[in-house]
Amino acid sequence: MEMLQVFASFLCCVVLLLQFSLGSHAREITDADNVVKTKDYHDDPTLSVFFKVDDLYLGKKMPIYFATNDDSNRAYLLSREEVDPIPFSSQKLPYLLEFFSISNNSSQAKAMETTLKLCELKPIEGELKFCVTSLESMLDMTRGTFGMVKPKVLTTKILSSNHTTFQWYTFVEKPVEIYSPKMLACHTKAYPYLVYYCHGEKGHSNRVFKIALVGENGERVDAAAACHMDTSMWDSDHVAFRVLGGRPGGSPVCHFLPVDNLIWVASS
């Protein structure tokens, strides 16, 4: 019992440190996933986050989009006490729209519905999937996934103050692979308060990398990236295939993580 309490305290410290060092936005409710199919990806710099495993080498140059948070509008995970009284269900969407004063026919309402339905989808075989709506549910998720193994979290860090969201970057060091028997990626989703969609695959079908980048304006970024080695269960219309080419079950798909996303791995 004492060991369990120590482990819970450790996890709490990790998440609290993330809260104050990273922060996030409760993503502005204009979920790009809802509209990307109607756009030509060549005209959308926000899709310049995908790359191939063969791109992982020192000296690689590529255009990359890294959005940053507005510190004046930073959001944090709420406590379970705060979120539990608020329903988190697509069946309660009319009530939620009224609760948050959001118009029924707005893009915000559609994005909320998309987030709720994504969180309600059952995981496919071999997949781990949860939506995190509170600090305590983040602790529960990491405990349930990693057991008594202390996890660590990887994020993308912008190290320069003169940040440009979209520019050419160079890999200035050999990418470093982070080996872990388990991995969970957590992405912020469009909702009135901070919600993470966390997912991973059982086994070793993903690879995680830390990549040191320098932009054409001299700014430095320590980027976290994930490579999905098995895409056989992906939608054939997934935007990654239209950016990189390929098909489900073909070549692996890699992508950089936005600044407010997380990758949890087991500590070595």
Residue pairs with C-beta under 8 A, 6 or more apart in sequence:
3 148
4 148
7 143
7 148
7 150
8 139
8 143
10 150
11 139
11 142
11 143
11 150
11 151
12 139
14 151
14 152
14 153
15 77
15 135
15 138
15 139
16 135
18 153
18 155
18 262
19 76
19 77
19 135
22 155
22 259
22 260
22 262
23 69
23 71
23 74
23 75
23 76
23 260
24 69
24 74
24 75
24 76
24 188
24 194
24 260
25 69
25 70
25 73
25 74
25 75
25 188
25 194
25 260
26 75
26 188
26 191
26 192
26 193
26 194
26 195
27 188
27 189
27 190
27 191
28 190
29 102
29 107
29 108
29 111
29 112
29 190
29 191
29 192
30 107
30 108
30 111
30 190
31 110
31 111
31 114
31 115
31 189
31 190
32 46
33 114
34 107
34 110
34 111
34 114
36 44
36 47
36 239
37 237
37 239
41 47
41 239
41 242
41 243
45 63
45 65
45 165
45 166
46 65
46 67
47 65
47 239
47 243
48 62
48 63
48 64
48 65
48 166
49 64
49 65
49 255
49 256
49 258
50 239
50 240
50 243
50 244
50 253
50 254
50 255
51 62
51 225
51 244
51 254
51 255
51 256
52 244
52 251
52 252
52 253
52 254
53 207
53 227
53 251
53 252
53 254
55 62
55 254
56 171
56 175
56 209
56 211
56 227
56 254
57 171
57 174
57 175
58 171
58 172
58 173
58 174
58 175
59 170
59 171
60 170
60 171
61 168
61 169
61 170
61 171
62 168
62 169
63 166
63 167
63 168
63 169
64 166
64 167
64 168
64 169
64 213
64 223
64 256
65 165
65 166
66 156
66 158
66 163
66 165
66 166
66 221
66 223
66 256
66 258
66 259
67 165
67 258
67 259
68 158
68 163
68 165
68 259
69 259
69 260
75 193
75 194
76 194
77 132
77 133
77 134
77 135
77 138
77 194
77 196
78 133
78 134
78 135
78 193
78 194
79 134
79 135
79 136
80 134
80 135
80 136
80 137
82 134
83 133
83 134
83 193
84 134
86 96
86 99
87 95
87 96
88 116
88 119
88 131
88 133
89 116
89 120
90 113
90 116
90 117
90 120
93 109
93 112
93 113
93 116
94 104
96 102
96 112
97 103
97 104
97 109
97 112
100 112
100 192
102 108
102 109
102 112
102 192
103 109
108 190
111 190
111 191
112 190
112 191
112 192
114 190
115 131
115 189
115 190
115 191
115 195
115 197
118 131
118 189
118 197
119 131
119 189
119 195
119 197
121 129
123 129
123 199
124 233
126 201
126 202
126 203
126 205
127 199
127 200
127 201
127 202
127 233
128 145
128 184
128 198
128 199
128 200
128 201
128 202
129 197
129 198
129 199
130 137
130 141
130 198
130 199
131 189
131 195
131 196
131 197
131 198
132 138
132 141
132 186
132 195
132 196
132 197
132 198
133 193
133 195
138 196
141 184
141 198
142 151
142 184
142 264
145 151
145 182
145 184
145 200
145 264
146 182
146 264
146 266
149 266
149 267
150 266
150 267
151 264
151 265
151 266
151 267
152 264
152 265
152 266
152 267
153 262
153 263
153 264
153 265
154 178
154 208
154 210
154 224
154 257
154 262
154 263
154 264
154 265
155 224
155 257
155 259
155 261
155 262
155 263
156 221
156 222
156 223
156 224
156 256
156 257
156 258
156 259
156 261
157 221
157 222
157 259
158 219
158 221
158 259
159 219
159 220
159 221
159 222
160 215
160 218
160 219
160 220
160 221
162 217
162 218
162 219
163 219
164 215
164 217
164 219
167 215
167 216
167 217
168 215
168 216
169 213
169 214
169 215
169 216
169 221
170 213
170 214
171 211
171 212
171 213
172 212
172 213
172 214
173 211
173 212
175 209
175 210
175 211
175 225
176 209
176 210
176 211
177 207
177 208
177 209
178 208
178 209
178 210
178 265
179 268
180 208
180 265
180 266
180 268
181 204
181 266
182 200
182 265
182 266
183 200
183 206
183 208
183 226
183 263
183 264
183 265
184 198
184 199
184 200
184 263
184 264
185 198
185 199
185 200
185 206
185 226
185 257
185 261
185 262
185 263
185 264
186 196
186 197
186 198
186 261
186 262
186 263
186 264
187 196
187 197
187 198
187 258
187 261
188 194
188 195
188 196
188 197
188 258
188 260
188 261
189 195
189 196
189 197
196 262
198 264
200 206
201 230
204 229
205 228
205 229
205 230
206 226
206 227
206 228
206 229
207 226
207 227
207 229
208 224
208 225
208 226
208 227
208 263
208 265
209 224
209 225
209 226
209 227
209 254
210 222
210 223
210 224
210 225
211 222
211 223
211 224
211 225
211 256
212 220
212 221
212 222
212 223
213 220
213 221
213 222
213 223
214 220
214 221
215 221
223 256
223 257
224 256
224 257
224 261
224 263
225 254
225 255
225 256
225 257
226 254
226 255
226 257
226 263
227 252
227 253
227 254
228 234
228 252
228 253
228 254
229 252
230 249
230 252
231 238
231 240
231 246
231 248
231 249
231 250
231 252
231 253
232 248
232 249
233 248
234 240
234 241
234 248
234 253
235 248
236 247
236 248
238 248
240 246
240 253
240 255
241 247
241 248
241 253
244 251
244 253
246 253
257 263
